[in-house]
Amino acid sequence: MEDQKIKNLRINGMGQAAGGTYGKIGTDGIATLNGDTVCTTLTSNGTLKVKGSLQGEQLRANGKFNVEGSLAGEQLRVDGGMKIEGDLRAEHVDIHGMLTVGGSAFGETLETDGGLKLGGNAEFETFKVHGGFQVGGMLNAGNLDIFMAAVCRAKEIGGERIQVRKKLSTRNLLALFSPSLAVRLTADVIEGDDIDLEETKAEVVRGNSVRIGPGCEIGRVEYKDHYAVDPKATVGNSIQV
């Protein structure tokens, strides 16, 4: 039985190890894991490359972290820059830097005060942003709280409750995206039950209760119960359905 005990892995300085199943993984410096890796916890300080997929309960990236496959975990915290070339599946995602995902992202909660770039879709129960994001596909969440400090984009946005605001101070996070672009949310379609928008550009906004606040440019609003528009907003047309 003792021989079957899962071993821990520690890499200090520059080193590499084979993929496989581990307990705790800790790296300080420049490290490489060659192959699919499963662990209980992983903490990376410095630079880490995983040449395969990664699965763990608690994963933390301090510095530069690259996963060539997909990542699955319970808790993921990013302090620095992380790139996942496949999909991300994590119950709780906490970003204090920049997370780039080539595929889609799924989970319970995602919170960021940094930046997020997704090539595919995002599906979370709670999605809180204090920064910026770019979602290539659809962003779908039960509750969306977006406080923009950088460019925010998604092809389509869907949710039960959607609130969009612009943070007063943007100087710290604009460099994550392009400082030449206006800080606003852009989407083709935004659809939800309770929608409250500011500084948003969309072709269609569709919901039960809709508030179009200052700085918005909306092509068409479709609402069921309640609709309000700020004088500093532009709306092409609105209809009650």
Backbone hydrogen bonds, N-H to C=O, Kabsch-Sander energy under -0.5 kcal/mol:
donor,donor_aa,acceptor,acceptor_aa,energy
4,Q,1,M,-0.9
5,K,2,E,-1.5
9,L,24,K,-3.0
11,I,26,G,-2.4
13,G,28,D,-2.7
15,G,30,I,-2.1
17,A,32,T,-2.2
19,G,34,N,-2.6
20,G,36,D,-1.3
22,Y,20,G,-0.5
22,Y,38,V,-2.9
23,G,7,K,-2.3
25,I,41,T,-2.3
26,G,9,L,-2.2
27,T,43,T,-2.2
28,D,11,I,-2.7
29,G,45,N,-2.6
30,I,13,G,-2.6
31,A,29,G,-0.5
31,A,47,T,-2.7
32,T,15,G,-1.3
33,L,49,K,-2.8
34,N,17,A,-2.9
34,N,32,T,-0.6
35,G,33,L,-1.1
35,G,51,K,-0.6
37,T,53,S,-2.7
38,V,20,G,-3.1
39,C,55,Q,-2.6
40,T,23,G,-2.8
41,T,23,G,-1.5
42,L,58,Q,-2.4
43,T,25,I,-2.3
44,S,60,R,-2.4
45,N,27,T,-2.9
45,N,43,T,-0.5
46,G,44,S,-0.5
46,G,62,N,-2.6
47,T,29,G,-3.5
47,T,45,N,-0.5
48,L,64,K,-2.3
49,K,31,A,-1.9
50,V,66,N,-3.0
51,K,33,L,-3.1
51,K,49,K,-0.6
52,G,50,V,-1.8
54,L,70,S,-2.4
55,Q,37,T,-2.2
56,G,72,A,-2.1
57,E,39,C,-0.6
57,E,40,T,-1.4
58,Q,40,T,-1.9
59,L,75,Q,-2.9
60,R,42,L,-2.6
61,A,77,R,-2.6
62,N,44,S,-3.0
62,N,60,R,-0.6
63,G,61,A,-0.6
63,G,79,D,-2.1
64,K,46,G,-3.2
65,F,81,G,-2.1
66,N,48,L,-2.6
67,V,83,K,-3.0
68,E,50,V,-2.8
68,E,66,N,-0.5
69,G,52,G,-2.1
71,L,87,D,-2.7
72,A,54,L,-2.3
73,G,89,R,-2.6
74,E,56,G,-0.9
74,E,57,E,-0.8
75,Q,57,E,-2.6
76,L,92,H,-2.6
77,R,59,L,-2.4
78,V,94,D,-2.7
79,D,61,A,-3.5
79,D,77,R,-0.6
80,G,78,V,-0.5
81,G,63,G,-3.1
82,M,98,M,-2.7
83,K,65,F,-2.7
84,I,100,T,-3.0
85,E,67,V,-2.8
85,E,83,K,-0.5
86,G,69,G,-2.4
88,L,104,S,-2.8
89,R,71,L,-2.5
90,A,106,F,-2.4
91,E,73,G,-1.2
92,H,74,E,-2.4
93,V,109,T,-2.1
94,D,76,L,-2.9
95,I,111,E,-2.7
96,H,78,V,-3.5
96,H,94,D,-0.5
98,M,80,G,-2.9
99,L,115,G,-2.1
100,T,82,M,-2.7
101,V,117,K,-3.1
102,G,84,I,-3.2
103,G,86,G,-2.4
105,A,121,N,-2.6
106,F,88,L,-2.5
107,G,123,E,-2.1
108,E,91,E,-1.2
109,T,91,E,-2.6
110,L,126,T,-2.0
111,E,93,V,-2.6
112,T,128,K,-1.8
113,D,95,I,-2.2
115,G,97,G,-2.8
116,L,132,G,-1.1
117,K,99,L,-2.5
118,L,134,Q,-3.3
119,G,101,V,-2.2
119,G,103,G,-0.6
120,G,103,G,-2.8
122,A,138,M,-2.8
123,E,105,A,-2.4
124,F,140,N,-2.1
125,E,107,G,-0.6
125,E,108,E,-1.1
126,T,108,E,-2.2
127,F,143,N,-2.6
128,K,110,L,-3.0
129,V,145,D,-2.9
130,H,112,T,-3.4
131,G,147,F,-1.0
132,G,114,G,-2.0
133,F,151,V,-1.0
134,Q,116,L,-2.3
135,V,153,R,-2.6
136,G,118,L,-2.4
136,G,134,Q,-0.5
137,G,120,G,-2.7
139,L,156,E,-3.0
140,N,122,A,-3.1
140,N,138,M,-0.6
141,A,158,G,-2.3
142,G,124,F,-0.8
143,N,125,E,-2.2
144,L,161,R,-2.9
145,D,127,F,-2.4
145,D,143,N,-0.5
146,I,144,L,-0.5
146,I,163,Q,-2.8
147,F,129,V,-3.2
147,F,145,D,-0.6
148,M,146,I,-0.6
148,M,165,R,-3.1
149,A,131,G,-2.9
150,A,131,G,-1.3
152,C,184,R,-2.3
153,R,133,F,-2.2
154,A,186,T,-2.0
155,K,135,V,-0.8
155,K,137,G,-1.7
156,E,137,G,-1.2
157,I,189,V,-2.6
158,G,139,L,-2.8
159,G,191,E,-1.8
160,E,141,A,-0.7
160,E,142,G,-1.0
161,R,142,G,-2.3
162,I,194,D,-2.9
163,Q,144,L,-2.6
164,V,196,D,-2.4
165,R,146,I,-3.3
167,K,148,M,-3.0
167,K,165,R,-0.5
170,T,168,L,-0.6
173,L,170,T,-0.6
174,L,170,T,-1.2
176,L,173,L,-1.7
177,F,174,L,-1.4
181,L,178,S,-1.7
184,R,182,A,-1.1
185,L,199,E,-2.3
186,T,152,C,-2.3
187,A,201,K,-2.2
188,D,155,K,-2.1
189,V,155,K,-1.1
190,I,204,V,-2.3
191,E,157,I,-2.8
192,G,206,R,-2.2
193,D,159,G,-0.8
193,D,160,E,-0.8
194,D,160,E,-2.8
195,I,193,D,-0.5
195,I,209,S,-3.0
196,D,162,I,-2.6
197,L,211,R,-2.5
199,E,214,P,-2.4
201,K,185,L,-3.1
202,A,217,E,-2.1
203,E,187,A,-0.8
203,E,188,D,-1.0
204,V,188,D,-1.9
205,V,220,R,-2.5
206,R,190,I,-2.9
207,G,222,E,-2.5
208,N,192,G,-0.7
208,N,193,D,-0.8
209,S,193,D,-2.7
210,V,226,H,-2.5
211,R,195,I,-2.3
212,I,228,A,-2.9
213,G,197,L,-2.5
213,G,211,R,-0.7
215,G,232,K,-1.9
216,C,213,G,-1.2
217,E,200,T,-2.8
218,I,234,T,-3.0
219,G,202,A,-2.1
220,R,203,E,-1.6
221,V,237,N,-2.3
222,E,205,V,-2.9
223,Y,239,I,-2.2
224,K,207,G,-1.2
224,K,208,N,-0.5
225,D,208,N,-2.6
226,H,208,N,-2.0
228,A,210,V,-2.0
230,D,212,I,-2.8
233,A,230,D,-1.9
234,T,216,C,-2.7
236,G,218,I,-2.6
237,N,219,G,-1.2
239,I,221,V,-2.6
241,V,223,Y,-2.7
241,V,239,I,-0.5
